[in-house]
Amino acid sequence: MTDAPDSDPTALHSQALLRLARGHGVGTSQRGWDGIERQVAAATLRRILRALDVPADTPEEIRSSLLKQDQVPWRRLLPPVVVLQEGQEFHVPVHVTHGSEVSVWITAEDGGHRDVLQRDDWVEPREIDGVLTGRATFAVPEDLPLGWHVLHAQNDGDWAECALVITPRRLGTTAELAGHRSWGLTAQLYSVRSTRSWGIGDFADLADLAVISGAQHGAGFVLVNPLHAGGPVPPVEPSPYLPSTRRFFHPLYIRVENIQEYGYLPAGPRAEVELLAERLHRSNHEADMLDRDATYAAKLAALEHIHAVKLGPARAREFKTFVTFHGQGLEDFALWCALTEKFPPGAPEWADRLAGPQTVYAEAQREELGERIGFYRWLQWICDQQLQTAQRAAKDAGMRIGVVHDLAVGVDARGADAWTLNGVLAHGVTVGAPPDMFNQQGQNWSQPPWHPARLEEAGYLPYRDMLRTILRHAGGIRVDHILGLFRLWWIPAGTGPGEGAYVYYNHEALIGILALEAQRAGAVVIGEDLGVFEPSVQDYLAERGIFGTSILWFESEHGAPLPPEKYRQACLTSVNTHDLPPTAGYLAGEHVALRESLGLLSRPVELERAADAASQEAVFALLRARGFLPVDEHEADAAGDGARDRPAADAGANDEGRAPVPEEARVQRTVEALYAFTAATPSSLLGVALVDAVGERRTQNQPGTHDEYPNWRIPLAGPDGKAVLIDELADNRRFAALVAAVQEPVSDPKPGSVPGP
């Protein structure tokens, strides 16, 4: 889309559409991973504007929308919300009938009263809807403490209030980690099982994983996949990144036997529960695909029995306190769960009578389904208690941070949040990613995005409540695709992933509230800032005390791998990510083979393999130069025809002419060298993928696929294909060796030496 001479009516229409789109935060062009700037199609802009409640299908609608956009602030007594940094000077615009008096004051979070003084800041009055309207300016006191305050205004009987949020300039927990190196495991919890699991890793397994890595090996944290709730009954959505809600947790992860009331089960129900457990304990030793449906069905049957046990007075009071804390959000989520049991997805009731939690029919169902609603409230209480136990176990094991939760980008369009938060989500669009090097056709995550204006109108309370729940028993939070707090790739319904556009958000507000809630919880924040983004994003996150993410394979400078000393300090650095194969598989080029088999490549596979081999060899050349891998004269042939039939590094005889090292040993040594390299960076946080620590090779997730590959269904196994259980980790030599490679202090390794064992 390009501008044409002003005399062309079509060009005027295009310029007006561009102006309207930009005024509502819609990007009209985007620079791809290949560096090429592409203009967004006019049809895409119109459809996205429609999703933003902005008519733009005709020249008349565009003109009307531009006028409305200009006048909207003047129709409000106060802005919908004000989010500031502590100590920030800010003047609030207050719109009143010209010449009338207005008073403004603040009710602080602690209940205190603060007057707000008017400033002499003349703005020419305007006629709005036939009324001459003026703008008065009031200065927010700069000494307001952190927190959620309320700004009030009163004018000639008209009254308004809005949230006034004071956020940290910089997250304090980040500064506390400066000068302290912490390493931690990164794991997909559902795949990490013990002999006591019910076929799926659970909250008790999380506690044990934290204790083993913390007490025995000095880990500072354990980072797990999103534990958000899915549907209330099977079938279970496999992807933890496509949850039903991001505010509440999945009962799939409950350890049934650890519920206090389990000990008071009558003999008959207890025998039934023990039989269910026995059947599922056997599946812990299977290394094929996980069966979430069987596990969840069995756990729900057991949990029904335990829920029937009457709570003692102390426990009843704890439950009541929990329910009060979560308020209406928990009530609506539990209602959705009960309704979903009764009305399957696609039932006609969802389209009208159950269009939201406030409909007359939905309110009537609250009474009818009271017992089931109580069950789903109780399940969330049990999740909360077991997460509290896991975090306490992590801290008691010596972890500086403890459990780090993962926050997904969005939610299932048919799930609880899409129903309960319908008013603050955009419709007719989904979130995804434009084409990039690893997903050359783009991605559609099938998730409805926050509606920027509606979320602002809600005072960001749904966003705040979500963060508070996740951070309630956490030492940290990883924000998946944190760039989405700046902009999200919106894809109009019925179009391909590449036919979208970026929609921009008020990142000052979203990042500020994230920092505020994390500071109050004493938690660190890790932003997954990989992918295509504007250069200023990482600088801004660093200024606000948000850790970034560095994956060794993706870090480069001027086309060459980034030297370790140039990595960021305020960063979680790792070799691997869940969207790549475990490192052993990556070295063998399995990510290329898998994408080729699934038709996800946009260029010939031979070119892809050659590019991948060259990229890996560049990393290994740096490792050899820095002494993390032995110098091997045969490595000069690494890009040759046989390179993909053997480990990508350290192939053949070693530098002293000894007999060739067995393939598995070569791979393990290379993996350890890669992790030792990360330990030479200044990064405060180092991630050790559990799959790498046990020698797993299978890909956990292939982006851009759904049923084509068994994403998120792979249990933890070793290089021999046998399941690896938590019970075995304490004595696992491979695990200990990789951890030692990360822990070994590195200053200036000498060429030919390999830090660590």
C-alpha positions in Angstrom: 0.0 0.0 0.0 1.6 3.3 -1.1 0.5 6.9 -1.0 -0.6 8.4 -4.3 -1.2 12.0 -5.4 -3.8 13.8 -3.3 -6.0 14.4 -6.4 -6.7 10.7 -6.6 -9.9 9.9 -4.5 -8.6 6.3 -4.0 -5.4 7.7 -2.6 -7.2 10.0 -0.2 -9.2 7.0 1.0 -6.0 5.0 1.5 -4.3 7.8 3.4 -7.4 8.2 5.6 -7.4 4.5 6.3 -3.8 4.5 7.2 -4.3 7.4 9.5 -7.2 5.7 11.2 -5.3 2.4 11.6 -2.3 4.1 13.1 -4.5 6.1 15.4 -5.9 2.9 16.8 -2.5 1.2 17.2 -2.6 -0.9 14.1 0.7 -1.3 12.2 0.4 -0.5 8.5 3.6 -2.3 7.6 6.0 -4.8 9.1 9.6 -5.8 8.6 9.9 -9.6 8.3 12.7 -11.9 9.5 14.3 -11.5 6.1 14.6 -7.8 6.6 12.0 -6.9 3.9 9.4 -4.2 4.7 5.9 -5.2 3.7 2.8 -3.1 3.6 -0.4 -4.5 5.2 -3.3 -5.0 2.8 -6.2 -2.5 3.0 -8.6 -5.4 3.5 -6.6 -6.6 6.5 -6.6 -3.2 8.1 -10.4 -2.9 7.7 -11.0 -6.3 9.3 -8.7 -5.6 12.2 -10.3 -2.2 12.7 -13.7 -3.9 12.8 -12.4 -6.2 15.5 -11.4 -3.0 17.4 -15.0 -1.7 17.1 -13.9 0.9 14.5 -16.0 0.9 11.3 -13.8 1.4 8.2 -15.5 -0.3 5.3 -16.4 2.8 3.4 -15.0 6.3 3.0 -17.9 7.7 5.0 -17.3 5.2 7.9 -13.6 6.1 7.9 -14.3 9.8 8.1 -16.8 9.2 10.9 -14.4 7.0 12.8 -11.6 9.6 12.5 -13.9 12.3 13.9 -14.9 10.0 16.8 -11.3 9.0 17.5 -10.5 12.7 17.9 -13.5 13.5 20.2 -13.6 10.4 22.5 -11.2 11.8 25.2 -13.3 15.1 25.3 -16.4 13.1 26.1 -14.9 11.7 29.3 -14.6 13.5 32.7 -11.6 11.3 33.5 -9.4 8.9 31.5 -10.4 5.2 31.9 -7.3 4.4 33.9 -4.0 6.1 34.8 -0.8 4.0 35.1 2.4 5.7 36.2 5.9 5.0 37.4 6.7 5.9 40.9 7.9 9.5 41.2 6.6 10.3 37.7 5.2 13.8 37.1 1.8 13.4 35.3 -1.0 15.9 34.5 -4.4 14.3 34.3 -6.8 15.9 31.7 -10.3 16.4 33.1 -13.0 17.4 30.6 -15.9 19.6 31.8 -18.4 22.1 30.6 -16.4 25.2 29.8 -16.2 27.5 32.8 -17.6 25.1 35.4 -15.7 24.1 38.5 -14.3 20.6 39.1 -12.7 19.0 42.1 -10.3 16.1 41.9 -8.9 13.9 44.7 -7.3 10.5 45.4 -8.3 7.7 47.7 -5.1 5.8 48.4 -5.0 2.0 48.6 -4.6 2.3 52.3 -7.8 4.4 52.5 -6.0 7.7 52.9 -7.3 10.9 51.2 -5.1 13.1 48.9 -6.3 16.3 47.2 -5.1 16.9 43.6 -4.2 20.4 42.7 -5.1 22.1 39.4 -2.4 23.4 37.1 -2.6 26.5 34.9 -2.4 24.8 31.6 -4.7 26.5 29.1 -6.2 24.4 26.3 -8.7 25.9 23.8 -12.2 24.7 24.5 -14.0 22.7 21.9 -17.6 22.1 21.0 -18.5 18.5 21.6 -22.0 17.3 20.9 -23.3 20.9 20.9 -21.6 21.7 24.3 -18.6 23.9 24.7 -16.2 21.7 26.6 -13.0 22.7 28.3 -10.0 20.7 29.6 -8.7 21.3 33.1 -5.3 19.8 34.1 -4.6 18.3 37.5 -1.1 17.2 38.8 -0.9 13.8 40.4 1.3 14.0 43.5 4.7 12.5 42.8 5.1 11.0 46.2 2.3 8.4 45.9 3.4 5.0 47.1 3.3 1.9 44.9 -0.2 0.4 44.6 -3.7 0.6 43.2 -5.3 3.9 44.1 -8.5 5.5 43.0 -8.7 8.9 41.2 -12.0 10.8 41.7 -13.5 13.8 39.9 -16.8 15.8 40.5 -18.3 18.5 38.4 -21.8 20.0 38.6 -23.4 16.8 39.8 -21.3 14.7 37.4 -19.0 12.2 39.1 -16.3 9.8 37.8 -13.5 7.6 39.1 -10.8 5.5 37.7 -7.9 3.4 38.8 -4.6 5.2 39.5 -1.8 2.6 39.5 1.7 3.5 40.7 4.3 1.0 39.4 8.0 0.5 40.1 10.5 2.3 37.9 12.5 -0.9 38.1 11.6 -4.3 39.5 13.5 -4.6 42.8 13.9 -8.4 42.7 16.1 -8.1 39.7 18.6 -5.9 41.5 18.7 -8.5 44.3 20.1 -11.1 41.9 22.8 -8.9 40.5 26.1 -10.5 41.3 24.5 -13.8 42.2 24.5 -16.6 39.6 21.6 -19.1 39.8 21.0 -22.1 37.6 17.8 -24.0 37.4 16.0 -26.8 35.6 13.5 -26.1 32.9 11.0 -28.9 32.6 7.6 -29.8 31.1 6.0 -30.9 34.4 3.4 -33.3 32.8 6.3 -35.3 31.3 8.3 -35.6 34.5 6.9 -38.6 36.5 7.8 -40.6 39.6 6.7 -44.0 40.8 3.8 -42.3 42.7 2.5 -40.3 39.7 -0.8 -41.1 38.1 0.8 -41.3 34.6 1.3 -37.5 34.5 3.8 -35.4 36.4 2.1 -33.5 39.3 2.5 -30.9 42.0 4.2 -33.3 44.3 6.6 -34.3 41.5 7.4 -30.6 41.1 8.3 -30.4 44.8 10.5 -33.4 44.5 12.2 -32.1 41.4 12.9 -28.8 43.2 14.3 -30.6 46.3 16.6 -32.9 44.3 18.0 -30.1 42.1 18.1 -27.6 44.9 19.4 -29.5 48.0 21.6 -31.9 46.1 22.9 -29.8 43.3 22.4 -26.2 44.4 19.8 -25.1 41.8 18.2 -21.7 42.4 14.9 -22.3 40.6 12.8 -24.7 38.6 11.0 -23.4 35.6 7.9 -25.3 34.4 5.4 -25.1 31.6 2.2 -23.2 32.0 0.0 -25.0 34.6 -3.1 -23.1 33.5 -6.5 -25.0 33.7 -8.0 -26.6 30.6 -11.5 -28.0 30.3 -13.2 -29.4 33.4 -13.6 -32.9 32.0 -11.7 -35.0 29.4 -10.7 -34.8 26.6 -7.7 -32.7 27.8 -6.1 -30.2 25.4 -2.5 -31.4 25.2 -0.9 -27.9 24.7 -0.2 -26.1 28.0 0.0 -23.0 25.8 -3.7 -23.2 24.8 -5.4 -23.2 28.1 -9.0 -22.5 29.0 -8.0 -19.9 31.5 -4.7 -18.2 32.5 -5.9 -17.3 36.0 -6.6 -20.7 37.5 -4.7 -24.0 37.6 -5.2 -27.5 36.1 -6.5 -30.1 38.6 -4.8 -32.6 36.3 -1.6 -31.9 38.4 -3.1 -32.6 41.8 -1.4 -35.4 43.8 -4.6 -37.1 45.1 -3.0 -38.8 48.1 -1.6 -35.5 49.4 -5.0 -34.0 50.1 -5.5 -34.0 53.9 -9.1 -35.4 53.6 -7.8 -38.4 51.7 -6.8 -39.9 55.1 -10.5 -39.8 56.2 -12.0 -41.6 53.3 -14.3 -44.5 54.2 -13.0 -48.0 53.4 -15.0 -48.4 50.2 -14.1 -45.2 48.4 -10.5 -45.5 49.6 -10.2 -48.9 48.0 -11.6 -47.5 44.7 -9.0 -44.7 44.8 -6.2 -47.1 45.5 -7.2 -49.3 42.6 -7.3 -46.3 40.2 -3.8 -45.2 41.4 -2.4 -48.7 41.0 -3.5 -48.9 37.4 -2.0 -45.6 36.5 1.3 -46.2 38.5 2.1 -48.8 35.9 1.9 -46.3 33.1 4.7 -44.2 34.6 7.3 -46.7 33.2 5.9 -46.3 29.6 7.9 -44.1 27.3 5.3 -43.8 24.6 2.7 -41.0 24.4 1.2 -39.7 27.5 -2.5 -40.3 28.2 -3.9 -37.2 29.9 -7.5 -38.3 29.4 -7.1 -41.5 31.3 -5.2 -39.7 34.1 -7.7 -36.9 34.4 -10.7 -39.2 34.3 -9.3 -41.3 37.1 -8.3 -38.3 39.2 -11.7 -36.7 38.9 -13.3 -39.9 40.1 -11.0 -40.0 43.1 -11.4 -36.3 43.8 -15.2 -36.6 43.8 -14.8 -39.1 46.7 -12.4 -36.9 48.7 -14.6 -33.8 48.1 -17.4 -35.7 49.9 -15.4 -35.8 53.1 -16.5 -33.0 55.4 -13.9 -30.3 56.2 -12.9 -29.7 59.8 -13.4 -26.2 61.2 -9.9 -25.0 60.5 -9.9 -26.4 57.0 -13.3 -25.0 56.3 -12.1 -21.5 57.3 -9.1 -21.8 55.1 -11.3 -22.7 52.2 -13.7 -19.8 52.9 -10.7 -17.4 53.0 -9.5 -18.7 49.6 -12.9 -18.3 48.0 -13.2 -14.7 49.4 -9.7 -13.8 48.1 -10.5 -14.8 44.5 -14.0 -13.4 44.6 -16.2 -13.2 41.5 -13.5 -14.5 39.2 -13.5 -17.8 40.9 -17.3 -17.9 41.0 -17.5 -17.3 37.3 -14.8 -19.9 36.4 -16.5 -22.5 38.6 -19.8 -21.7 36.9 -18.2 -22.2 33.5 -16.8 -25.5 34.5 -20.2 -26.7 35.8 -22.0 -25.5 32.7 -19.4 -27.1 30.4 -20.2 -30.5 32.1 -23.9 -29.9 31.4 -23.7 -28.3 27.9 -21.1 -29.6 25.5 -19.1 -27.2 23.3 -21.3 -26.2 20.4 -24.6 -26.6 22.3 -27.0 -23.9 21.1 -27.3 -22.5 24.7 -23.8 -21.0 24.4 -24.8 -18.8 21.5 -27.5 -16.9 23.3 -28.8 -17.9 26.7 -25.2 -18.6 28.0 -23.5 -15.8 26.0 -21.8 -14.7 29.3 -21.8 -15.2 33.1 -24.2 -12.3 33.6 -27.1 -13.5 31.4 -30.4 -14.3 33.2 -30.1 -18.0 32.3 -26.5 -18.2 33.5 -27.6 -16.6 36.8 -30.4 -19.2 37.2 -27.9 -21.9 36.6 -25.8 -20.7 39.5 -28.6 -21.8 41.8 -29.2 -25.1 40.0 -25.6 -26.1 39.7 -24.5 -24.9 43.2 -23.0 -28.2 44.3 -20.9 -28.6 41.1 -19.8 -25.0 41.4 -18.6 -25.8 44.9 -16.7 -28.8 43.6 -14.8 -26.7 41.1 -14.0 -24.0 43.7 -12.6 -26.8 45.9 -10.4 -28.1 43.2 -8.8 -24.7 42.8 -8.2 -24.5 46.5 -6.4 -27.9 46.4 -4.3 -26.7 43.5 -3.4 -23.6 45.5 -2.4 -25.6 48.6 -0.2 -28.0 46.7 1.5 -25.2 44.8 2.2 -23.5 48.1 3.7 -26.8 49.4 5.9 -27.1 46.3 7.2 -23.5 46.6 7.9 -24.0 50.3 9.8 -27.2 49.6 11.9 -25.4 46.9 12.8 -22.6 49.3 13.5 -25.1 52.2 15.8 -26.9 49.8 17.9 -23.8 49.5 16.5 -22.3 46.2 17.0 -18.6 46.0 14.0 -18.2 43.7 12.0 -21.5 43.8 9.2 -22.3 41.3 9.0 -20.1 38.2 5.7 -20.3 36.4 5.1 -19.8 32.7 2.4 -17.4 31.5 0.9 -18.4 28.1 0.3 -15.8 25.4 -3.5 -16.4 25.4 -6.4 -18.8 25.8 -8.6 -21.2 23.9 -11.4 -19.3 22.1 -13.9 -21.8 23.5 -12.6 -21.7 27.0 -13.4 -20.1 30.4 -11.6 -16.8 29.9 -13.1 -16.4 26.5 -16.5 -16.7 28.2 -15.9 -14.9 31.5 -13.8 -12.1 30.0 -15.7 -11.8 26.8 -16.0 -8.1 27.2 -12.3 -7.4 27.2 -11.3 -9.7 24.3 -11.3 -8.9 20.6 -13.6 -10.9 18.3 -13.1 -12.0 14.7 -9.3 -12.2 15.0 -6.8 -14.6 16.5 -3.2 -14.2 17.7 -0.2 -15.7 16.0 3.2 -14.9 14.4 4.2 -13.8 11.0 6.5 -16.1 8.9 10.0 -16.4 10.4 13.1 -18.6 9.9 11.8 -21.5 11.9 8.1 -21.2 10.8 8.3 -20.0 7.3 4.5 -20.1 6.8 3.7 -18.2 10.0 1.7 -19.4 12.9 -1.9 -19.1 14.0 -2.3 -19.8 17.8 -6.1 -19.7 17.6 -6.3 -17.4 20.6 -8.4 -14.2 21.0 -6.3 -11.2 22.0 -6.9 -8.6 24.6 -8.9 -5.7 23.2 -6.6 -2.8 24.0 -9.4 -0.2 24.6 -11.7 -2.5 26.4 -8.9 -3.7 28.7 -8.1 -0.1 29.5 -11.8 0.6 30.2 -11.7 -2.3 32.7 -8.8 -0.6 34.5 -6.6 -3.6 33.6 -8.2 -5.5 36.5 -8.6 -8.8 34.6 -4.9 -8.6 33.8 -4.0 -7.8 37.4 -6.1 -10.6 38.8 -4.5 -13.1 36.5 -1.0 -12.1 37.6 -1.9 -12.2 41.3 -3.1 -15.7 41.1 0.0 -17.0 39.2 2.4 -15.2 41.5 0.6 -16.2 44.7 3.0 -19.1 45.4 5.8 -18.5 42.9 9.4 -17.2 43.0 9.1 -16.0 39.4 7.1 -15.8 36.3 8.3 -16.4 32.7 6.2 -14.4 30.2 5.9 -16.3 27.0 6.3 -14.0 24.0 6.6 -10.9 26.2 6.7 -8.9 23.0 3.0 -9.4 23.0 2.8 -6.8 25.8 4.1 -4.3 23.2 2.4 -5.7 20.1 0.6 -8.8 18.9 0.2 -10.2 15.4 -3.6 -10.2 14.8 -4.9 -12.6 12.1 -8.4 -11.9 10.8 -10.6 -15.0 10.9 -10.5 -17.0 7.7 -7.1 -15.8 6.5 -3.6 -17.2 6.7 -1.0 -16.5 9.3 0.9 -14.3 6.9 -2.1 -12.0 6.2 -2.2 -10.3 9.6 -0.9 -7.1 11.1 0.6 -5.9 14.4 -1.7 -4.3 16.9 0.1 -2.2 19.5 -0.7 -2.1 23.3 0.1 0.3 26.1 3.2 -1.4 27.1 4.0 1.2 29.8 0.8 0.1 31.6 1.2 -3.7 31.0 4.8 -3.9 31.9 4.3 -1.6 34.8 1.5 -3.6 36.3 3.5 -6.8 35.7 6.4 -5.3 37.7 4.1 -4.1 40.5 2.5 -7.4 41.1 5.9 -9.2 40.8 7.4 -6.8 43.3 4.6 -7.4 45.8 5.1 -11.1 45.4 8.9 -10.9 45.7 9.2 -12.6 42.3 11.5 -12.2 39.3 10.1 -11.7 35.8 11.7 -13.4 32.8 10.5 -12.2 29.4 10.8 -14.6 26.5 12.0 -11.9 24.1 12.9 -14.1 21.1 11.8 -13.5 17.5 11.2 -10.4 15.4 10.9 -7.2 17.5 11.9 -3.6 17.6 15.4 -2.9 18.9 14.2 -0.7 21.7 12.1 -3.4 23.3 15.0 -5.2 25.0 16.4 -1.9 26.3 13.0 -0.9 27.8 12.6 -4.3 29.5 16.1 -4.0 31.0 15.3 -0.6 32.3 12.2 -1.9 34.0 14.1 -4.8 35.6 12.6 -7.5 33.4 15.0 -10.4 32.6 15.4 -11.3 28.9 15.9 -14.7 27.4 18.9 -15.9 25.4 19.1 -19.2 23.5 22.6 -20.1 22.5 21.7 -21.1 18.9 19.9 -17.8 18.3 22.4 -15.3 19.7 24.6 -13.7 17.0 26.4 -10.5 16.1 27.1 -9.5 12.6 26.2 -12.9 11.4 28.5 -14.8 13.8 27.8 -16.5 17.1 27.8 -14.1 20.0 30.9 -14.5 22.3 29.9 -15.4 25.8 31.2 -12.2 27.4 28.7 -10.2 25.2 25.6 -11.9 26.5 23.2 -9.9 28.7 23.6 -10.0 32.5 19.9 -9.6 33.3 19.0 -12.6 31.3 18.0 -16.3 31.5 20.5 -18.0 29.2 20.1 -21.6 28.0 21.1 -23.9 25.2 17.6 -25.1 24.5 13.9 -24.2 24.3 10.8 -26.3 24.2 10.2 -25.4 20.6 13.4 -27.1 19.5 14.4 -30.8 19.9 16.5 -31.6 22.9 20.1 -30.7 22.2 21.1 -34.3 21.2 18.4 -34.3 18.6 19.2 -30.7 17.5 22.9 -31.8 16.9 21.6 -34.5 14.6 19.5 -32.1 12.6 16.2 -33.6 13.7 14.4 -30.3 13.6 15.1 -30.0 9.9 14.1 -33.5 9.2 10.9 -33.1 11.2 9.9 -29.8 9.5 10.7 -31.3 6.1 8.5 -34.3 6.8 5.6 -32.1 7.8 5.9 -29.7 4.8 6.9 -26.7 6.9 9.9 -25.6 4.8 9.7 -22.9 2.2 13.0 -23.8 0.6 14.5 -27.1 -0.5 15.5 -29.4 2.4 19.1 -29.6 1.1 19.5 -25.9 1.5 18.0 -26.0 4.9 20.3 -28.8 6.0 23.3 -26.9 4.6 22.3 -23.7 6.4 21.8 -25.6 9.7 25.1 -27.4 9.4 26.9 -24.1 8.7 25.1 -22.5 11.7 26.1 -25.3 14.0 29.6 -25.4 12.8 30.0 -21.6 13.5 29.0 -22.3 17.1 31.4 -25.2 17.4 34.2 -23.1 16.0 33.7 -20.6 18.7 33.6 -23.3 21.3 36.8 -24.8 20.1 38.4 -21.3 20.0 37.4 -20.7 23.6 38.6 -24.2 24.7 35.2 -25.7 25.4 35.7 -28.4 22.7 39.0 -30.0 21.7 40.5 -28.9 18.4 40.0 -31.6 15.9 41.5 -31.5 12.4 38.6 -33.5 11.1 36.1 -30.8 12.0 37.1 -28.9 8.8 34.9 -31.5 7.0 31.9 -30.9 9.2 29.9 -29.4 6.4 30.6 -32.3 4.1 28.2 -35.0 2.8 28.5 -37.2 5.8 28.1 -34.5 8.4 24.4 -35.2 9.1 25.0 -38.9 9.6 27.1 -38.3 12.7 27.2 -35.9 15.7 27.7 -32.3 14.4 30.8 -31.8 16.6 33.8 -33.7 17.8 33.4 -36.4 15.1 36.2 -38.9 14.5 39.4 -39.3 16.4 40.3 -36.8 19.1 43.1 -34.2 19.0 45.6 -36.6 20.5 45.0 -39.4 17.9 43.2 -41.7 20.4 40.6 -44.2 19.2 37.3 -42.6 18.2 34.9 -41.8 21.1 31.6 -43.8 21.0 28.9 -41.7 19.4 26.8 -41.4 22.6 29.8 -40.2 24.6 30.7 -37.6 21.8 27.1 -36.3 21.9 27.1 -36.0 25.7 30.5 -34.2 25.7 29.2 -31.8 23.1 26.1 -31.1 25.1 28.2 -30.5 28.3 30.5 -28.1 26.4 27.5 -26.1 25.1 26.2 -25.7 28.7 29.7 -24.9 30.0 29.8 -22.1 27.4 26.6 -20.6 28.8 28.3 -20.6 32.3 31.0 -18.4 30.8 28.4 -15.6 30.1 27.6 -12.9 32.7 23.9 -13.9 32.7 22.4 -14.1 36.2 20.2 -17.0 35.4 21.2 -20.2 33.6 18.6 -22.7 32.4 19.3 -26.4 32.2 16.8 -28.3 30.1 15.8 -31.5 32.0 15.6 -33.3 28.6 19.2 -32.5 28.0 20.2 -33.6 31.5 18.8 -37.1 30.9 19.7 -37.5 27.2 16.3 -37.3 25.7 16.2 -36.7 21.9 12.5 -36.4 21.0 11.0 -33.1 20.1 8.3 -32.0 22.6 6.7 -29.4 20.3 6.9 -28.6 16.7 5.4 -25.1 16.2 3.0 -24.7 13.3 1.5 -28.1 13.8 -1.5 -29.6 15.7 -2.4 -33.1 14.9 0.4 -33.6 12.4 2.8 -34.3 15.3 2.1 -35.5 18.9 3.0 -32.1 20.5 3.2 -32.0 24.3 2.6 -35.7 24.6 6.2 -37.0 25.0 7.2 -38.3 28.4 10.7 -37.9 29.8 13.0 -40.7 28.6 16.7 -41.3 28.2 18.8 -42.1 25.1 17.9 -45.7 25.4 14.2 -44.9 25.0 13.3 -45.9 28.5 11.3 -43.7 30.8 13.3 -41.6 33.3 11.5 -41.1 36.6 12.2 -38.5 39.3 13.1 -41.3 41.7 16.2 -42.0 39.6 17.5 -38.5 39.2 19.4 -38.3 42.4 21.8 -41.1 41.2 21.7 -40.2 37.5 25.4 -39.6 36.4 24.5 -37.9 33.2 22.3 -35.4 35.1 25.1 -34.7 37.6 27.7 -34.3 34.9 25.6 -31.7 33.0 24.8 -29.8 36.2 28.6 -29.8 37.0 29.4 -28.3 33.6 27.1 -25.4 34.3 28.3 -24.9 37.9 32.0 -25.1 37.1 33.5 -21.6 37.5 34.9 -20.4 34.2 37.3 -17.5 33.8 39.6 -18.1 30.8 39.5 -21.7 29.7 42.6 -22.8 27.9 42.4 -24.1 24.3 42.0 -27.8 24.3 40.5 -28.0 27.7 36.9 -28.8 28.6 35.5 -27.1 31.7 33.7 -29.5 34.0 34.1 -33.3 34.2 
